[in-house]
Amino acid sequence: MQLVINTFGTSLRRQGKVFRILCNSEHTDIAAAKVDSILITTGAHFSTDALELAYEHNIDVVLLNKYGEPYGRFWLPRMGSTAAIRRNQLECATSEAGLEIVREWTVTKLKNQQTFLRELGKRRPKRKNDFDKVFKRLDTQIKKLTELTGSIEEQRQAILGAEGSAGVGYWQIIGTLPPKNFQFTKRSKHPAEDPFNAMLNYAYGVLYSQVERACIIAGLDPFVGFLHTDNYNKYSLVYDLIEPFRIWADRTVTKLFTGRRCKEEMFDITKHEINLAKKAKELLLTEFNAYLDDRVRYNVKTGTKQKTRQIKRRDCIQAEAHTLANRLLGKEGGIPDVLESKEVFTENDNA
């Protein structure tokens, strides 16, 4: 499970092999063996003994800011695997192989958006023309991306341009789906200009944490990206690798708003920005973590054979990172199969 601490003043301590959570004069004990990660989203106290217990069970403790982005974390003081991965990662970032990887991730992101729009459009037959227009726009950008050749340096602006053009249409139609008081006209990051984007930013922040963790465990350098530039203290690879998985946040947040589960009082709205209040964080983290913990079919390549197994959605991110690391070492597998498996991204029938 993912342990989430979002009540101000909560205390996290160690009691033998369990975490003891003290809140409002009451305590809850959770065995460390059952915890995968710990998210702390508000002011809280935690002991060094609790951190040691997390270390013993390879549990990362993540501190999230008000936007849901990780600003600090505690985990094992070493990167996974061999330094050869990171050396090859640097070389790949400037080669045709780097362009191939980024192009595949970006195309997959746009195809995931098309799949989502197709599902949303079926439920709104009167707006078929609106959805078809955006679908074709995405098709045009996908075609442009598949035709790109050369290196990342040569095609960086073309990729960002195609992604941006597709995103304008995608978010414009998504913005018309929530109740009228929550509708929006464009994607806004920091500061968010509306509650929907504020919640979406927070969901992306949770995903950033998952992707960064996957990179470290797989031996990848989260600061060495392919598409995103290597600015000081910028998690460039995290921003690259997250692209195929953003659809999970899109789906979760859209579902919360179209299902009328979000209320205006769940957001802290000021003149300068909009942030999630405690109830909004609780709602989002509960739904999003449940979605990430759902099991999906995942295709696994072992040499020339291919098998299918059931794993959690969040574990697909780790599998992707490991497959990328293997590719950088020259092993078989190519672009991770998770990108080709529609079952990983679609909603369950009973969701």
N, C-alpha and C positions, 0 to 999 in steps of 0.2 A: 504494500500500500504506500501511498504518498501521504505523509503526515503534514497537515497544514495548520499553522498557528497564526490566527488572525484576530485574536482578542488582545487588546492593549493590556500590558502588565502580566501576561501569562509567563509562567516560569517552567523551563525545561531542565530536568535534573536526571541523574542516574540512580537507579535502585537495583543493584546487582546487574542482571542482563536485560533489564527493561528500562524504557524511558518513562519517567514520572512527570506528568503534565499537571501543574497546579494552576487553577484558575477560579477566581471568586470563592476561595476557601474550600474548594473541592479538588480532588485529584483523580486522574485517570492513568492507569498503567498500560503500556503497550510494549510487547516483546520486540526487541531490536531485530530479531530474525524475521519479523513480519514487515519491516519497513524498508522501502527502496530508497526514498529520499525524504528530506524534511524541508518544507517551505515556510519561511517566516516572513509574514507580510506586514507586520506592525511592530511597535515597540514591545520588546519581550526580553526576559532574562534567561540566559542559559549558562550552565556551568561547564567548566573545562572537562569535568568527568563525563558529562553528556556528549561532548565532542569526541572524547576518547572512545566511548562506546560506539559512536557513529563510525569512527576510524576502524575499529575492530571488525565491523560488519560491512565495510566498504559502502557506507551511506553518505551521500553528499548533503551538506546542510547549505541551503540557498537562501540568501537574503534578497527580498524583492522590494523595489521602490514603489512609489504610488502609481507608477505606470505599468507595474507588473514585470519590469525588467530587472534581471539579477545585477546587483551592485557589489555583491560579495558572496563568497562561498568557501566552505571548508571541505576538503577531501584528501585522499591520499597524496602525499607530496612527491608524486612521480607520474610521468606520462607512460601510457601503455606501449608495449612492443618495442620496436627497434628505431634508431635514429635514421635508418635508411629510408623509412617512410617519409619523414619530414624533408630529407634531402631531395627525394624524388618529387615530393609535393611542390617544392620550389621550382624545379625544372618543368614540371607539368603546367604550372601556372602561366608559362610563356610560350607553350607549344600548341600544336594543332590538337593534341590530346586534351588539353585544358578547354579549348573551344568546344570539342565534342561533348565533354561532360556538362559544361554549362548550358549548351544548346539543348541537350537532352532534359536537363532539370527544368529549364524554362518552358520548353514545349510541353512537358508533362504538367507543369503548373497550369498552363492555359487550357490543356485538355481536361484537367480536373474541373476547371471553372466551367467549361462547356457542359460536362456531365451534370454538374450542379444546376446550371441554368436549364438544361433539358428537363430535369426532374421538377424544378420550380415552375417551368412553363406548362407542363402537363396538368398541373393543378390550377392553372389560370388560362384556360383556352381562349378567353376573350382578348388576351394580350399576346396572342401568338405572333403577330407581326413585330411587336416590340422585342420579344425574345429572339426571333429569327434574325433580326437586324444585328443584334449584339453577337449572336452565334457566328454569323458570317464575318463580322469584324474580327473576331478571334481567329477564325479560319484563315483570313488574309495574313494575319501576323504570324501564325504558325507556319504558313507556307514560306514567308520571308525568312524565318529562323532556320528552317530545314535546308535552305539554299545557301546559307552562309559557309564560307570556306576561309582558311587562313589561320591566324592566331587570335587569341583573345585581345591583344593590344590593338589589332587591326579592326576588330568587330565589336569592341566593347560598346560603343555608342549606338551601333545598329541594334544590338540585343536590348539595351536599356530602352531605346526608342520603341521597339516592337512591344516590349513588355508594358511600357507606359501607355501606349496607344490602346492596347487591349484592355488595360485596367480602367481607363476612363469610361468606356462603355459598360464594362462589367459592374463597376461600383454605382454608376448612374441608375441602372435597373435594380440592383440590390437595394439601393436607397429608397426606392418607391414601395418596397414590400412591407416594412413595419407599419404599425398604426401611425396616423398622420402626425401626432405630436413627436414621433421619433424618426420621421423620414429625413433624409439628407440628400445633397446633390453631388457631393464629391468625397473622396477619401481624404481624411485629415489625420496627421500623425501627432506630433507634439508641438503645440497643445492640440488636443482633440477639440473639434468644433461642435460636437454633438455626442449624446450618450452612446449611440451605437458605436462610433469610432473609438470612444474612450474604452468601451468594453472589448472591442476588437484588438486595440493596442495592448491591453492587459493580457488577453489570450495569446497574442504573439509573443509577449514577454515570457510567458510560461513555456512556450515552445522553444524560444531561444535557449532557455535553461536546459531543456531536454537535449537539444542539438549540441550545445557546448559540452555537456557531459559525455555524449556519444563520441564526440571527436577526441576528447582526452583519453577515454578508455580504449579507443581504437588506435591510439598512437599518432593521431593527426594533430597538426598545429592549428588551433582555431583562429589564429591571427593571419594565416597565409591563405588568402582566398584566390579564386580564379577570376570571377567577374568583378567583385567589389574590390576596390583599391585598398592597398595596405597602409592606411592612415594610422597615426600613432594611437595605440590602444583600441583599435577597431577590430572586432571579431569578424574578419572578412569571410572566412570559410563558413562560419555559422550562418551569416547572411546568405551565402550561396546555397548551403545544404538544406536550409529550411524551406526553400521555395516549393518543392513538391508536396510538402506537408502543411502549408498554410491553409489549404482547403479544409482541414479538420477544424481549425479555429473559425473559418468563415461559416461552416455548417452549424457549429455549436451556437455561435452568437446570433446568426440569422434565425435559428430555431427558437431561441429564447425570446427574441423580439416579436417574430410573427406569431408565436404562441401566447403573446400578451403576458409573459411572466415578468417582464421588466416594468417597473413603476418609476415615475419621476423622482419620488422621494429616495430612491436607491442611489442617486447620484449627487455629488457635491458640485453644484454649478456656481461658478463665480464669473466675474467680468472677464477674466483672463484665461480660464481653463475649466475643463470638466473632468472630474475624477470619480472613481467608483467609491461609494460608501461601503461600510462593512457588509450590509445585506447583499449588495451587488457582487462583491467579491465572493461571498459564501455561495451564492447561486451559481456564478460562473465556474468557480473552482470545483464545486460538487459535480456539476454537469460535465465539465470538460475532462476531469479526471476519470469519471465513469466512462466517458467516450473513449479515452485513451487506453483504458483497461479492458475494453471489449476485445474479444479474440476474433481474429480474421485469418483467412487462408493466405499463406505466404509461400511463394515458390522458392525452393532452395536448390541450387546447383551443386552437385558433387561430381566433379569431373565432367563426363558427358551425360550423366544421368540427372534427372530433375525430379525432385520430390516436393510434395505439398505438406505443410504442417500448420497447426494452429498456434498463433502467438498473439500477444497483446499488440494493439496498435503502437503503443509507445516503444515496444521492443523492435518494431520495424525500423525506427530511426537508428537504433544501435546496429541492427543488421546492415543497414545501408552504409553506415560509417565504416564497419568492418570490411564490407565488400569494396568500398572505395580504397581503403588501405591496402587490401590485397591486390587491387588493380595497379596501384602505384608500385607495388613490388613485382609486377609482371606476372601475377598469377591469373588463372582463367576466371571468367565471370563477367567481365565487361561492366557495363552500366548495371547497377543492382536491379534484380528482377522485381523488387518491390515497386519500382516505378511502372512496371508493365502489368501489375495486378490490380484490376479495377475493384476487386473485392475489398482491398485495403482502404479504399477511399469512399465507397458507397455506404449509405445508411442501411442498417438492418431493417427488415420489413416491420419488425415490431418496435422500432425505436420511436 
